[in-house]
């Protein structure tokens, strides 16, 4: 797609694996720190095993980290048995480290006593931490195992299953801790989900342009020459006219969009141009992503 040469040298498999594990460790540490700074002081729940551990603490006084280990171990074994050994190693690392760091950071003073601020910052912090874990192709175990099993066996989307599971935990939080606690848990889960998506996909999205023009040859030359970008020539057919014509596909950095549109308008003011977000663009000329 992009013909510019990249100065980045390819990483070997060992370096890539080490980088992924470092990201998983950092994500577990950051997520656990957010738990201890914002959720532990307020007794706030969330979704998944983390939320269940808070409920167990509320009912029995058991340390959340211990509860998470106790819940994750059988789920981890279930995942390895049913989903294969490839599922196990990074999930085992995340399942151990996340509660470990929760214990390590236990006792840190609360940053704020406001429950709404705590919910917001807990959602952001947990989202950043878990997003990094997922970015490293890892997991902290928990209900993702059951979600995947249910999804594989029923055909229901995994995201739908996870949402249902989180909803059940939030409902339990509302019943045990009160409706207000359930609402705060909902805030945590909502923000956490959005931040996880941002971390996994990235903020610096590229743009993809689709161009239909009678002067496609001139636009192609300008993209290759003036913008120093590659392009792909597809072939489409007009739904009304039935006429076949080239469709140019160009992937751009966000900073190049204005210049690209200016070039296209200059060459053909009547060109049909569609700009869309393009996430996870990999390859020559674009930064590599985990």
Secondary structure, DSSP 8 states (H G I E B T S, - for coil): ---S--------HHHHHHHHHHHHHHHHHHHHHHIIIIITTTT---SHHHHHHHHHHHHH---HHHHHHHHHHHHHHHHHHHH-GGGHHHHHHHHHHHHHHHHHTTT---S---HHHHHHHHHHHHHHHHHHHHHTT----THHHHHHHHHHHH---HHHHHHHHHHHHHHHHHHHH-HHHHHHHHHHHHHHHHHHHHHHH-SS-EEEEEEE-TTHHHHHHHHHHTS----EEEEEE-TTT--EEEEEEEEE-GGGHHHHHHHHHHH-TT-EEEEEEE-S--STTS----
